[in-house]
Amino acid sequence: MPIPLPLLMLGLAIGFAACRSAPPPDATAPTATDRATARLELVTHDGHPRAGTVQLARLDGYDLLPVPTAEARPLRFTATDLTHGHLVLHDLPRGRFVFVLEVDDHARTISPPVELGAEPMRVELALPRGATLTGTVLDDRGAPIAAATVTSDDAGSNSNGGAIDLTARVRLPRLSRAQATTDAQGRFTLPHLALGSYRIRVGHPEWCPTEASAPPLHVDGECRDLGRLVLQRGARISGRIADRGRNRYRLELHPANGGNDTALAITHERDGTFSFPQRLPPGSYRLRARLDNIEPPLSFGSDFGSLEVTVQVADGQTEVQVPLQARVR
């Protein structure tokens, strides 16, 4: 039965309108061909890779930068996810990257740069056992210190470990950042460290923190004993800014000899009291205070809202009280 001409014309008009209203294809939308696949072949000394994490990172000069997307999150895998030591990763971005692996009972491992493209990439990775650092933490009288925190860091990094750059991208360390707690005899063990040079940091709430440089680790499986690491008791710096509780102050404590170490504290909101969280060894320090989040005025030579005094810590002193009087206009 032939379709009446009015109905035919109406159908053509509706179809034409639908074609005009439909959005054009998004040329920037990712397609299946924009993604890559990688097959990681993990080789261990015993032939049995264990659980761990794998992360995709971009090599930018000497820095390892995570991919700035949700794909940068470390992927946790277990032994059941491995097939004959192989780990297959799908839906990866294309480009030049490295794989960063943290596998249980092995050292941190970084792959050579690889180019991820349309064809599946095969990457063979030999996972080293790493080296071990041990030592003993003692006080200045030779007694062991229990529950001290011992941390490994790259010997070439600064105080914040190079954690953030100017574009707020998190940098991934090339070496192992391990942490251990001393036992009742003051002993500690930092196992499975990637080979390289480390700085060891030791801290305890009741003693002054200290640092030590470890001998470079060059041999997989080696164990180095750092010997005795001594913590001084030092003094805890506290005090009160007489301000009738009107303002909140931020305080900084610097070595008077111009060292880079800085201790920070903030006054209590109600009574103006403050206490620096870490103890400080004997010596001379500069204590500076200013109104929190308010820079002191630069005009007319005014020092309103800022304070600076010298603090002296003597041998054997465990507490130092610093009374301060706020400057007012």
N, C-alpha and C positions, 0 to 999 in steps of 0.2 A: 504494500500500500504506500503510495508516494506521500512524502511529508509535505504538509501545506507550506506554501512559500512564506507566510508570516512567521510561522514557528521556526523555519530554517533560518530566516534572517535574524530572529531574536537569539538563537543559539550561537550564531557566528558573532554577534555583538557582545554577548557575555564572555565568550572565549577570548575575544580580542582585548576586552577590558581586563580580564584576569592576567593576560600576558603582560600588559602594560603596568599593572600594579605589583607584580611579583618583583622582589628585590633582585638585583643582578648578583651573580656569584661573587663571593668574596675572594679576591685574588690572593689576599694575605692569609686566609685561613689555612691552618696546617692540614696536610693530607697525609695519607699513610706513607707516601714516598718521602716525606720530609723527616721521617724518623729512622733510627738506626738500631741495629742489634749487635751485641758483643757477647762473645763466649770466652769467659775467663777460665783458664786451666791452671788450677792451684797445685803447685808441687811442694811437698813438705818433706822433711828429713825422714819421717816415719811412714809417709804415704797415706796419711789419714787426716785431711783437713778438717778443722772443727768449726764451730759457730763463730760468727764475727759480723763485721759491718763492712760495706763497700760504699764508697762515695765518689762521685764524678767531680773532677775539679779541672779548672783551666790553669795552664802554666803561663804566668805573666812575669817574664824576666826571672827573678829569683823567688817570686812569691807564688804560692798555690792558692788560687781563688776559687771558691765554690761557684758553681753555675747559679746565677742569680734568679732562680725559679724554684718551684717546689721540688724539682728534680734534684736539688742540691742536698736534700735531706739524706742522711746516711740510711742505707737499706740494710736492715738486720736479716741475716740468714742463718740457718742451722745446718747441721750435717745432713739432714733429710732433704734439704733443698739442693744438695750436690749430687750429681750423677757421675760416678767415677772421677771425682775431683773437679768436675766441670760445673760452672755456674753461668747460666744463660741470662742475660739482661736484655729486655726488650724496651721499645718505645723510648730510646735515648735520643737526645738532640744530635744533629750533625755538627762536625767541626773537629778541631784539634784539642784533645783533652788528655788527662791522665786519670788513672784509677788509684784511689787511696784505700788500702785495706788494713783493718784492725782485726786480726784473727786470734782467737784464744790460744795462749801458750806460744805465741810467735811475736816477732817484732813488727812494728809498723812498717808497711811496705808500700812503695809508690812505683807504679808501672812507668815504663818509658812513654813518651808522648805517642799517641795513636790518632789516626785520622778516621773518624767515624763517618761512614757514608752509606750509600745504598746497599752495598754488599755487606753481609755479616762479617764482623771483625773477630779474628781469633787472637787472643792475647795470653801468652804463657807467663806465669808469675811464679818464681821460686820464693817461697816464704821462709826467711831466716828465723832461727830461734832467738837471735839477739844476744846481747851481753847482759851481765848482772852486776850491779853495784851494791855493796854492803858497807856497813859501818856501825859505829857506836856513838850515841849522843850522851855527853856527860855535862854536869854543871862545873862551875869554876873551882869546886872543891874535890872534883874527881868522882862524885857520886852519879850513878846512871839516872837518866831522866826518862821516865815512861810517858807514853801518850804524846810524845812530840811528833809533829807532822813534818815529814821529809818529802820534798818535791823535786823532781828533775825538770830542768828547763834548758833550752838551747843556750850554749855559752855565748853566742853572739847576739842574743836578743836583749832588748831593754827591759826596764822594770815591769812593764805591762805585757811582756811576752810578744810584742808586735801584733796584738790581737786585732786592732782596728786601723785601717788606713784612712786617708782623707775623704774617700768616697763611701765610707762606712761599710765596706765589704769585709767580711771576716776572713782573715788570713789563716790558712791551714799550716800548722808547723810541720817541718820535714822530719824532726826528731820526735822521740817519744816523750810525752808529758805524763809521767807516772807519779803516783803518790803512795806513801806508806806511813804507818804509825809505829813508833818504837815500842818494844815489849818491856817487861819489867826490868830487864838487864840493859835497856837502852839500845838494843840492837834493831836494825832495820834492813830490809832487802828490797831492792828495786829491780825486778826481773824483766826480761824480754825487751830490753832497750835497743832501739835502732842504733847502728854504729855511727859514731860521731863524737863531738865534744860537748860536754854537759856542765852546767852550773847547778849545784845542789843547794837548795834553800831549806833551812831548818827553822821551825817556829814552835813556840809554846806560850800560852797565856801568862805564865809566871816567870818567863825568862826572856832575855833580849833575843831577837832573831839573828841568825848568822847565815853566811853563804860560804861555799867552798867550790873550787874548780876541780872537777874530776879529770884524771888522766884520759886522753883520747881513747875511745874504744874502737879497735880496728879488727878484732877477730871474733867471728860468730861463735857463740857458746862460751866465751871467756867470762871469768868472774874476777872483779877487782874489789879489794877491801880499801875503803877510804880512811880506815883507822878511826881516831877519836875526833869528834866534832864537839867543841866546847861551847856551851851557852853561858853567858854572864847573867847574874840575877838582875842587875840594873835597878832602876827606880821607875815607879809609876808617877806620871805628872798629872796633877789635878789642881783645881782651884775654883775661883768664883769671880765673876765680873759684877761689881756693884753697879747696878743699873736700874734698881727697883723693878726688875722683871719687865721693863718696857720693850726691850729689843732682844733679838736672837743674833748671836755672833758665830762666825766661822773662824776657827783657829788653825794655824799652821805652825809646826815646830821644825826648824831647820838647824843642822849643825853650824856652829858659829864659824867653822873653818871653811865654809862654802861648799860642803858636800851636797850631793844630789838627793840624799834620803830625806823624805818628808813624812811627818806624822800629821794626821788630821783629826779634828774633833769639832763638835758643835755644842754650844751652851744649851743647858736645859731651859725650856721655854718659860718655866715659872720662877725659878730662883737664880738663874744665871750661872749655875754650877757647870763644870766641864771636867772630863777625864779622858786622857788619851788612852786608847785601847791597848797599845803595846808598850812594854817597858823599854827604857832607853839606858844605854851603858854610861858610865861616868864620862863627863865632858861638859863643854859649854854649848848652849843652844840659844837660838833666837826664836822667841815666841811672838807671832804676829796674829792679831785679831782684827776683824772688820765686820761691820754689819752684814748679816747673811743676805746675799743676792742684791746688795746695794754697794756700788763702788763709791769710795770717798770722793767728795768734790775736789776738783783740781784747781778751781779758781780761788784767789785770795789766800793761797797757802793754807787752806783749812785742813785740819786733820780730824775733823769731827767724824765719829764712827769708826776710827781706826786706832789700834794700840800696838805697841811693840816694846818688849822687855827682854832682858837676858836672863836665862835660867841656867843655873849651875848644878850639876849632879856630881856629888862627891863619891869616892870609893866607899862601898859598904852601905850607901844610902839606898833605901828601898821605897821611900815615899817623899815626894816633893810637892808642897802646897804653894800655889802662886795666886795671891790675891791681886785683883786688878780693879782699878777705878775707872769707870767709863767717862769719856770726855763729853761734855755737853756744851751747847752753844750759850 
